[in-house]
């Protein structure tokens, strides 16, 4: 473990403290080198060399096994987020090793700490108070829906206005120079405008909030899975996300604005539910009961669903998306509230856009993208077309696997060579210019001219076509991606010739593949739909020509199936995507063929490579827990996978011991088993680092309580006020006299932590850990003595590889 790979993080902060980062990297590498001399146990681990002079007791470990014993490296403070941010490297090449699991990611506390303070508060909640809390939950979900809908409206209107100005300028310029032969100036203008918008969008992402890059769906999946991704649900992230996606879409990149809406909705939910803004340092003194990870997780699920609903006008699809792709822990009571937030979101968007379009009350714009209605007779499908749809699903799975594999290689290249922020901005700017150039060249050399159809096209380019005709290639490239999708779905037969669709599919496929992963805010939903719609319509045209133009081979119908196949082949969604497509088309008739297409695309694609979101989660070495344990892991037991020895605290502990334990930089543990003072190693509870820090901050010492009868008793509100950015231990001053005082942990520890015996199988431990959303699982022997601790990283490092069950190495990447 001496060779520790360093990679660009979702929350990478940059180059401001270069020397400090390098010193930290050298320290970590030296620590790992030292750890490798001790059976490869790093000093970051419990019981490693770095723990040798700590004051806390450590339970003996009798295991004969030597399988990677890692600690609960879960920090929990904002300063530790900054510490994580300093791990970027400024070397020319960053070595990448996908066999690593990062120790820098913290876990979230999705299990309530049922200590005395919590139980006393729960007992005080009567029926009226409970109803008030439930009403507040509904109010919050309603506010989430309204704000998410308003954000979607803002993005849609600004993109439409800016894109309209851009395309009008370029169109006027092209029309002006078509006859005079100065079209090179038109190309220069188009490329300059695109690059100008994209460079702004890339700069604000790279230099202000890097976690706002991409669609944000992998990060939200990790958050709902129980992994804390720094800065992922902050107000600054939301602002950068919204502005970044506007500039990316207007800049003409092969991106969509629908994916980032899911991240935006999640940030809105996380902010509203807490009743305050830590970024603005404003506390509105409301919703204080929900200031914990468990409650925040539920509301973030509602925000993600509201984002899907606003993007596609699919409230049911939004609920299913949260269930399938997002929420790792589901509550039946939560379903109705999430559906409520989704409905409010799509209604708000619909209502505001009806006013914007000067048609108040005309609720015909349920989402950012409107597929239009597939209700005509020529759109109906026959039973003998189902095998054709299944074959299209297989094609979508293969193309999706190729897309994901190419993007995987490209992402590794970016991790190794494009880790500097200015290089990331240059790449985005270059791609914007390349996109404009390639589009212009294809339009320039296209001879596919079609007669104008009234006002069907917003920016028709005539170029070298005859009067009354337009360039068909331009109708795909010279507009926003959403309009291109709708055009491929609903333009009449004969609007595109096969060569135009073939060239567009190939070019846009590679442009979209290059674009995903750039340092810009962008989604992959619309590019995938557009690619699939193009080759799907091409199949429809070919079938029509083979059968002599029969009525059943409608190109729009096959464009829809191709779009579903391509999107399913890339992201590997089934249930939610089926419902989203059905709701977006307003025709339940297509439910069955769409489901078959998506299932086939997923089965075929999974045979080659994972889905795009899972690939990017894996590339960031995130300890993500899937639904089930690896299928061949039954032979492993908790004694083999646990972290040991474990740093424990006594029920009555000296303040100095607590401070030294928390200050130990070589072992940033987040959970500590509490043992009996007269029976060392016998478990009596579990206490968290964040709780100990609050106790130290408020000087909750036994001696102070005895001296002052009027000593203020700590309440649960004091812990919630400190959440989620608990102060670092370095900021808490403890005098030498106070170090000799005692802390009584009885009232604050969780007296009933979840435990498992040493012989429990990994599969059983995984199910318990995953289903309950645990952060720590204590391993005890027959006498209830602590022998180890199981954390998320102990479980996530086992996965199925090409040669069966494999174990990932652990590194502070």
N, C-alpha and C positions, 0 to 999 in steps of 0.2 A: 504493500500500500504506500510505498514511498513515492511512486509516480502518481500524483494526484491531478486529475484533469480539471482544468478551470474553464468555465464556460460562461457565455453571456446569459444573464438571468433575465426573467420577465421584469424584474424590478431593478435592473442594473442602473447605477447612478452616474457613472462616468469617470472623468479623469481629474477631478478637482483635487484629490488628495493622493496623488500618484505614489509618492514615496511611502506614505503610511500603508497603502495597499500592498506595496512590494514587501515591506517589512512583515506585514501580517501573513503574506503568502509564504515567505521564507520560514516564518515561525511554524506555520501549519505543516509545511513539508518536512521540516526538521522533526516536528512532533510525530509525524507518521513514520519517518525513518526510525525514530527511537522506538515507536510502537512495534515496528516490524521485527525488532530484536527480541521482543517479548511475546512470542507466538502471534505476532501481527496484531496485538491489541493496542489500539491507539490511546494516547492519554485523553482523547475526547470521550473515551468510554468509561463507564463505571468500573472502578477497580483497576484502572490503568495506572501507569507510573505517575501520572499527574495527580492522582488521588492519594499518594502515599503520605502526605503531610497534612491531610484534612482532619479536622477535629471530629467530624461526624463518624459514627460507628458504621461498620460495614458487616453485613451478615456473611458467614462463611459459605462458600460455594462448593458443594460436594460432587458436582457433575463431572463425569469422565469425558464429556464431549467438549470439543473446542470449536464449535461453529459460531462464528462472528458474534461476539457479545457486545452489542451497542447500548448506549445509554439513552435516556429520554432527553434527547437534545432539543427541547422545546422551550424557547426563551420567553417570548410573550411581551417584551417591552419594545417601545419605539426605538430606544437606543440600540437594542439588539438588532432591529431591522436595519439600522444604519451600519452596524457591524457586518451584517450580511452583505450590504451593498458594497463594502470595500473589497470584496473578493474578486472583482473584475481584473483581468490581466491586460497589460499593455504590450505584451510581446507581439512579434510579427505574426506568429502562428500559435493558436491555442490548441493543444492536443485534445482530441475528443475520444472518450471511451464510453460506449453505450452500456458497458457492464458495470457502471457505477450507480449508486443511489445516493442522492445528496442528503447530507446531515443538516443543511442550513434551513430546510423548510420546517416550520413549526406545525403543531397540530392544534386544532380548535377543541374547546371543551363542550362537546355536544351532550355530555352527561351531567345532569345537575348535581352539584355538591350538596348532599342532604345533611348538612351539619345542624347544630342546635339552632343557629340563627335562622336558617332556612325553614326548619320545621316549625319554629315559633311563628314566623311570618305566615306560613301556610295555614296554621291553626287559627290565626286571627282573621283569615279571609272567610267571611260569611257568604251567604247566598247572594246578597245584594252586591257585595264587592266583586264576587266572581262574575256576575252578569255585567258589571261595569267594565271589567277587564275584557270580557268577550266583545262588548260593544266597541271598545277601543281597538281591538284586533280588526273588526270589520271596518271601522273608520280609517285605520291605517291602510288596509287593502284598497279601499276606495280612493284614498289619496295617491297611492302608488299607481293605480290605473289612470287617474286623471293626469298626473305629472308625466307619466310615461307617454301617454297619448299626446300631450302638449309638446314634449321633446320631439316626438316623431313628426308632428306637424311642422315644427320649426325647421328640422332637417330637410323635410320634403320641400317646403316653400323656398328656403334659401338655395337649395340645390337647383330647383327649377328656375329660379331667377338668374343665378349666376351662370348656369349652363346655357340658358336662353341667350344671354348676352354674348357668351363665348361663341356659340354656334352661329349666331347672327353675324358677328364680326367676321368669322372665317368664311361663312357662306357669301357675304357681300364681297369679300376679297377674292374668292375663287371665281365668282361670277364676273368680276371686273377684269381679272387677268386671263380668263379662259381664251378669249380671242386674241389678246395682245401677246400671249406667250410668256408671261411673267409669273407662272404658277409656283416657281421656286420661292417667291416671296410669300405665297399663301401657305406653303409647307412650313416655312420659317415661322410665320405668325402662329400657326396651329401648334407647332412644337414648343414655341416660346410660351404661349398661354398655358399649355398643359404643364410644362416644367415649372412655371411660376407658381401655379396653384399647388402642385405636388411638393415643391421644395418648402413651402410654408407649412403644409401639413406634416411633412417629415421632420422638420426642425422642431416643431412644438412637441412632437412625440419623443424624438430622440433626446432632446435637451431638457424637457420639462417633466414628462411622465412616460417613461418607456413601457410601463405595463399597459398603456392604452393602445399599444400596437396590435394589429390583427383584429379578429372579430371579438376576442375576449371570451369566447365560449369555452376553450380549454381551461382558462383560469377560473371561470365560474363553476365549471364541473369540478375542479379541484377544491374550491371553497366549499361547495356543497358536499363533497366527499369527506371533508374534515381537515383539509390542508390549508394553512394560512399562507396565502400569497401576498407578500407585502404590497400595500397601497392599492389593492385591487378594487376596493369598494369605497374609495375616498372621493371627495367632492372635486379635487383637482383632476383626478382621473376622468370623471364624468365630463368636465369642461373640455379637456384635451380630446377626449373620445368624440364628442359631438363636433367640435371644430375640425378635428382631423379627418373624420369621415366625409364632411362636407367638401373639404379641399381635395380629398382623394377621388371622390366621385366626379366632381367638377373638372378635376385634372385629367379625366379621360382614362384612368387606369382600369384594368379589367377587374373591377371590384363592385361590390354592392353595399348598400347602406342598411340592409335588413339584419345581417349578423350582428353588427355592433349595437343594434337596438336591444338585444338580449342582455348584453353587458350593461348598457345604460339603464335599463329597467332594474337590474340587480343593484346597481349603485344607488338609484333613487330609493329602492326599498330599504337598503341598509341604512341610509341616512334618515329617512322619515321615521323608521321604527325606533330609533334611539332618542328622538326628541331633542337632539342637539347636533352641533357641528363641531367636531374637534379641530377641523381645519380652520374654521373661522373663530374658534374659541368662544362659541355662543351656546349657552345651555338654556333651553326654553322651559325646563322643569316639567316636562310632560313625558309620558310613556316611560317613566323610570323603571317600571316593572319589567320591561322588555330588554333591559341592558345586560344581556348575556348571550353567549354564542348560540344556545339552543333556540331562543326566540328569533334572533337575527337570521339564523339559517332558514326558518320557515318563511319569513318575509322575503328573503332573497329569492327563494323558490317562486314566490308570487310575482316578484319583480321580473324574473326571467320569463315567466309565462306571459306577463303583460307585454314584454318586449316582442315575443313571438306574435302575439295577437295584434299588436300595432303594426308589425312588419307585414304580415300576410292576411290580416283580417280573419284570423282563425283562432277564436278563443278556446275551443275544445282542443285544437292542435297545440295551443300554448300549454294547457294543463298537462297533456300527454307528453309534451317535450320536457317539461320539468320533471315528470316522472321517469321518462326513459333515459334522457341524456344528462339531467342535472341532479335532481334530489336523490341522494344516496339513502336517506332515511325518510320514510313517508308516513304520514299520519292521515287517517281517513277524515278526521275533522278538518284537516287542512285543505282537502280537495275542493270543497264548496267555496271557501274563501279565495282560493287561487282562481277558481273559475269566475268569481265575482270581479276580482281585479282585472282579469283578462277581458271580460265583457265591458267593463267601464273604460278600459284602455281603447278598445276598438270603437266604442261609441264616441268617446271624446275626439279621437282622430277623425271619425266620419263627420261629426257635427262641425268641427272647426274647418275642415276642408270644404264642406258644403257652403259655408259663409265665404271662404276664400275664393271659391269658384263662382260666387255670386248666384248660388242656387240654395238659399237657406232652406233647410229641411229635407233636401234631396240627399238621403243617406246612401249614396251609391259608391262611396270610396272607403270601404271598411279597412283597408290596409295600405301600406306604402306602395305595394305592388298589387295590381289588379289584373288577374289573368283573363278577365272577361268571361262571359257565359259560354259554356259548351252545351247549348240546349237544342240546337237545330238537328234535323233528321240526318243530315249528312255527317254529323259528328258521332252518331250512334255506332256502336261496334257490334260485330257478329261473333258467334261462338267459334267459328273457324279462324278468327283472328287472334285468339288467345295464345296459340303456340308462337305466333309471330311476336306478340308482346313479350312472351317469356324469353325468346331469343334476343329481343332488344334489351331485356334485363341483363342477360349474360354479357352482351356487348358493353352495357354500361358498367358492369362489374369489372370487366377487363380494362376498359379505358380508365375507370376510377383507380384501379390498382396501379396502372402505368403513371397516372397523375400523381398518386401518393408516393410512389417510389422515386420519381423524378424530384418531387418537392422535398423528399427526405434527404436525397443526396445534396440538393441545393442548400437546405438548411444546415447540414453539417459543414458545407463549404463556408456559409456565412458565420457559423460559430468559430471556425478556425481562423478565417482571414478577415472578415468584415466586422470585427468586434468594436472598432473605434466608431464613435458616433458620426464623425464627419464623413467617414466612408459609407455609413448607412444612408446618410442624406444624399451623397453623390449617387449611390446605386438607385435610390428612388427617383431622383431627378433624371438620371440616364434612362431608366425604364419609361418614364413619362414621354421623353423625347422619342424613344424607339417606338412606343405604341403609336404616337401620332404619325411618325414617318412610315411605318409599315402600313397603317391604315390608309394613309394618303396614296402610297404606291399602289395598293390593291384597288383603290377607287379609281386612280388615274388610268390604270391599264385594263380596267373592267369594261367589257363591251355589252354587259347585261343591261339593256335599256328597256324600261317598261312604261306604259302610258300612265300619266298622272290620274289619280282617283280622287278628285275634289280636295278635301282638307284632311285626307287620311294621313299624310305625312306632314310633320311640323317643319322640318328643315330639308326639303327635297333639293338635291344637287343635280343640275342638268349636265354640267361638264361638257362632254363631247356628244351627248345624246341630241336627238332632234327636238324641235320645239314641241311642247306638250308631253315630253317624256322625262323620266328621271333615272338616275343611276341606281340600280338595285343594290349594288354592293354598299353604296353610301347609306342606304336605309338601315343597314345592320351596324355599320361602324360610326356613322356621323349622327349619333343620338345617344341618349343615356341607355344603359343596359336594360333598364326596366321596359323602356319603349321598344327596344329590339326584341325582347322576349314576347311581348304582346303582339308585335308585328308577325313574328314567326308562328304564333298560335292562330292568328285570325285573318291574316292576309289571304285573299282568295288564291286558288290554285293558279299557277303560272306567274306568280309575283317574283319568284326566284328561280333561276335555272340551276341545275345540279352542280355545275362548276363553281358558281358563286358560293353555294352552301358548303361544298367540299373545301374550298380554299379558306372560307371563313372559319370552319370548324377546326382545321389544322392550326391556323395562325392564332386564333383566340385560345385554343387549348394550351399552347406553349406560353402565350402571354399571361394567361391566368395562373399557370403553374409557377411562372417566374414571380408573379406579383404576390402570391400568398406567402407571407413571411417577411415581407418588406417592413421597414420601420414606419409604417403608416397605419391609420385606423381603417380597416377594410374587412369585408366579409366575403365568403366564398359561395354563399347560396346562389346569388344571381349569376355569377360567371358560370357555375356548374349548370344551372338551368338553361342558360343561353347556349352553352356548348351542346348540351343534350337536345335542345329544341332544334338546333341547326342540323345535326346528323339524323335526328328523328324525322324531321321534315324531308330530308334527302331520301330516307327510306320510303316515306310515303310517296314521293314523286316517282321513285324507281318502281314501286309496286303498281302505281297507276299506269306507267308506260308498259310494264310487262303484261298487264291485264287489259290493255287497250283502253285505259281511262275509265275504269268502272267507278261507280259512285262511292262504293264503300271505302276505298283507299284515300280518305281525306287527309291531306298533308298536315292540317292543324291537329288532328287527332294523334297522328304519329309523332308530331312535334311534342305534344304533351307527354306521351309515353317515353320518348327519348329524354326529355328534361328530367322526369322522375328517375329514370334509369341512371343517368349521369350523376345526379345529386346523390342518389342512394349509393352508387358505387364509390363516391368520394367520402361521404360522411358516415355511411353505414347505419342510417336510421331507418326504421321500418314502421312501427306503429304510429308514432307522432307524425312522420312525414306523409304517411298515407292520408291521415285526417287533414293535415295542412293542405295538401294538394286538392282533396275533395272540397274543403271549405273554400279554397281560393278559386276553384272553378265553378262553384255553386251548382254542382251536379254530382249527386251521390251515385249515379249510374256507373261512374268510372272508378268507384271504390275498389271493386274486385280486381280489375286488370291492373290498377296502380299498385295494389297490395302484392300481386304476383310479380310485377316488375321489380318492386323494391326488395322483396324476399330473394328473388333470383340474383339481383345485383349484389346483395349482401353476402349470400352464400359463395358466389363466384369470387367476389373481391376478397373475402376473408381467407380464401384458399391461398392467396398470394401474399397479402400484406394487410396490416391493420388499417382502421379508419384514420382519416387525416387528423382528427382531434387527438386520438389516442397516441398517434405517432409523435405529435408535438409535446404532449405531456411526458412521454417517455424520453424524448430528447432533452428535456429539462431536468431529468433525473428526479422527478417528483415522486414521493412515496404514495402513489395512488393505489387504493384498494378496490379491486373489481368486485363483482357481485359474489363470486365464489372463490374459494381457495384453489390453488393449482390441483389438478385432478390426481396427480401422483404424489401428493404430500401427506397421505395418511400415515406413512411410516415415521414421520417426524413427530416428536412430542414437545410440549412446552419447555421441558428442561433443556432441550437442544437448541431452541430458538430464542430463549429469554436472554435478557441482559443481566449480567451478574459479575461481581457482587453488587449489591445495591446500597446506596447511601441512605441511611435511615436517621430519623430524629426521635428523641424521647418525647413522651407525653409532656413531661416537665423538662424543658431544654434551656440551656444557658444561651443568652443573647449572643455572646461571642461565637458560640458554635454555629448558630444560625447564620450570622453575618459571614463567617468564614466559609460556610458551605455555599451560600449564595454568591459570594465573591470569587469563588474558584473558577477562573476563566478556562481551565482545562476540562471542566465537566459541567457544562451549563444545563444541569438537570432542571426539569420543570415540575416533577412530582416526587414527593418523598413519603415513603411509608412511615407511619408513626408507630413506635413500639413501646411496650410497657417499660417503665423505668426500673422496676424490680425484676423483670424477666426479659432481658435483651433478646431481640429477634422475634418476639411474639407479637404478631400484628394486632393493632387495635384501631388503626385508621389510616387515612391518606390525606396529605395536605399539599397544596399547590404553591409554587414559587410566588405567584401573584398574591395569594393570601398572606404569605409570610412578609412580603414587601409592605403590604398595607398595615400589617400588625406592627412592623418596625417603624413605619412612618408615623403612626399614631401612638407609639411608645406604650404598647399594651403589654406592660411588664407586671409581674406579680407584686413586686415591691411597691411600685407606684400605686397600684390599686389598694394595697393595705394602708399606705400612708394617707391617702386622700379618700375620705368617705364619699366625697362628691365627684369622684372620678367618673367621667363620662363613659358609659358602656358602649362598645362598638356595635353598630347596627349593620344590617345587610346593605343599607343605603350607602354606607361608606365604601364598600367594595364596588358597588355599581357606579358610584361617582368616579372611581379611578379607572373603570373599564372604558375602552379597551387598551389605552396606552398607559400601562402601569409604569411608575417612575423606575429608573434603573437603580440597582442597589448602590451604585457609586454616589448617587445624589442624596442618600440618606446618611446623616451624621449620627454616629453612636459613640458616646464618650467611653473612656476606659472604665469608669465606674459602672456605666450601664452595661458593659460587656459581661459583668459578673452577675447581672440580674437574671431572673428566670422568666421564661415565657410558658404559660399554660396553654397548650394547643387543644385541649379537650373540647372547648366550645366551638372551635373553628374548623377542626378536621372533619372529614367525612368518616363517620364511625362504621360505615357499612360499604367499604369499597368492594368491587367485584374481584373475586379470586378464583384461581383454578389450581388443581393439583399438578404435580410435576409430570404425571403420566398422561395428562390430557393431550389428545392428538392435535396437530396443527390445524386440521380441518375444523375440529370442534372449537378451538380457540379463535380461529378466524371468523366463524359464524357468530360467536358471542361478541367479539370485538366489533364486527361490521354491523350487525343488526342493532346493537345498542348505541352505536356511535361513541365508543369509548376512546379515551386518550391513554389511559394507563390500565393495565391488568396485572395484578400482583400474583405471583406464583408462590405457593406456600407448600410446606410439607405436611405430614400427618399430624404434627403438633401445632399447626398454624404459625409456624415460624417462616419468616420471609427468606426465600432462597433466590428470588429473581423478579424481574419485571418485564412484561411484554408491552411493547409500544408499537405504533404504526410502522416504524422502520424495520422492526424485527420481522413483521409479517410481509411487508411489501417487497423485501429483498429476495423473496422466493417467487420464481415465475417459470413458466414453461418456455423453454428455448428449443432450438433445433434438435438438440440431443437429449431432450427430456427436461427434468427439473433442474434448474440452475440457480445458483446463489450469487447475488450481486455484491460487489464490494461496496464499502461505505466510505464516503469522502466528503470533505467540506468544500464542495465545488462551488 
